[in-house]
Amino acid sequence: MPKLTAERFDVEGTMSFFARQGGLDHLRARKHGDLLIIESGPDDAPIPHARLRRVTKQWWTLEMPTHMGRWEKTGLRGPRLQILQALVDDFGWTLTPIA
């Protein structure tokens, strides 16, 4: 079975989603294996805000960083856009710009 990966169109779709939300233009997404990492700040010292992990072709899970720099599963699982909407609705405070 081939390994699942995040694709370029997943990054582009995520960036498009953030652009439609307003106030989230400081965020960017990048892919790393099966992950879509949502971050801000300078490229050489990014600030992680969240990450989505691809678990099937259509389904993703949401993980959030802890204050110790580790990643914690939220238990949310669904299509990418549904997970992104839950991120904005339920964890929006984690997406605020960090100076």
C-alpha positions as CSV (number, residue, x, y, z in Angstrom):
1,M,0.0,0.0,0.0
2,P,1.5,3.4,-1.0
3,K,2.3,5.9,1.8
4,L,-0.1,8.8,2.0
5,T,1.4,12.2,1.6
6,A,0.1,15.8,1.6
7,E,0.0,17.2,-1.9
8,R,0.8,20.6,-3.3
9,F,-2.9,21.2,-4.0
10,D,-3.6,20.5,-0.3
11,V,-1.2,23.4,0.5
12,E,-2.8,25.6,-2.1
13,G,-6.3,24.8,-0.9
14,T,-5.4,25.5,2.7
15,M,-3.9,28.8,1.8
16,S,-7.0,29.6,-0.2
17,F,-9.2,28.7,2.8
18,F,-7.2,31.1,5.0
19,A,-7.4,33.9,2.5
20,R,-11.2,33.6,2.5
21,Q,-11.4,33.7,6.3
22,G,-9.9,37.2,6.6
23,G,-7.4,38.1,9.3
24,L,-5.3,35.0,8.8
25,D,-3.0,36.3,6.1
26,H,0.0,35.8,8.5
27,L,-0.4,32.0,8.2
28,R,1.2,29.8,5.7
29,A,1.0,26.0,5.1
30,R,3.7,23.7,4.0
31,K,3.8,20.0,3.4
32,H,6.0,17.5,5.1
33,G,5.3,13.8,4.3
34,D,1.7,13.1,5.4
35,L,1.5,16.5,7.3
36,L,0.2,19.9,6.4
37,I,2.0,22.2,8.8
38,I,0.3,25.6,9.6
39,E,2.8,28.2,10.8
40,S,3.7,31.9,10.8
41,G,6.8,34.0,11.5
42,P,10.1,34.0,9.6
43,D,11.1,31.0,7.5
44,D,14.2,30.4,9.6
45,A,12.3,30.4,12.9
46,P,8.7,29.4,12.2
47,I,6.0,29.5,14.8
48,P,3.8,26.3,14.6
49,H,0.1,26.9,15.1
50,A,-1.4,23.5,14.0
51,R,-0.9,20.6,11.7
52,L,-3.1,18.3,9.8
53,R,-2.1,14.6,9.3
54,R,-3.5,12.7,6.3
55,V,-4.8,9.4,7.5
56,T,-6.7,8.2,4.4
57,K,-7.0,9.7,0.9
58,Q,-9.9,11.9,2.1
59,W,-9.5,12.1,5.8
60,W,-7.2,14.2,8.0
61,T,-6.7,14.6,11.8
62,L,-5.9,17.8,13.6
63,E,-2.9,18.1,16.0
64,M,-2.0,21.1,18.1
65,P,1.4,22.1,19.6
66,T,1.8,22.0,23.4
67,H,3.8,24.6,25.4
68,M,6.6,22.0,25.6
69,G,7.0,21.9,21.8
70,R,5.3,18.5,21.3
71,W,2.2,17.7,19.2
72,E,-1.1,16.6,20.8
73,K,-3.9,14.9,18.9
74,T,-7.3,16.7,19.2
75,G,-9.5,13.7,18.3
76,L,-10.9,15.6,15.3
77,R,-11.0,13.6,12.0
78,G,-12.6,14.5,8.7
79,P,-12.1,16.0,5.3
80,R,-9.5,18.7,5.1
81,L,-11.9,21.7,4.8
82,Q,-14.0,20.4,7.6
83,I,-10.9,20.1,9.8
84,L,-9.7,23.6,8.8
85,Q,-13.1,25.1,9.7
86,A,-13.0,23.4,13.1
87,L,-9.5,24.8,13.6
88,V,-10.8,28.3,12.9
89,D,-14.1,27.9,14.9
90,D,-12.9,25.9,17.9
91,F,-9.2,26.7,18.1
92,G,-9.1,30.2,16.6
93,W,-7.2,31.7,19.5
94,T,-4.2,29.6,18.5
95,L,-4.1,31.2,15.1
96,T,-3.5,34.8,16.3
97,P,-0.3,36.4,15.2
98,I,2.6,36.0,17.7
99,A,5.0,39.0,17.7
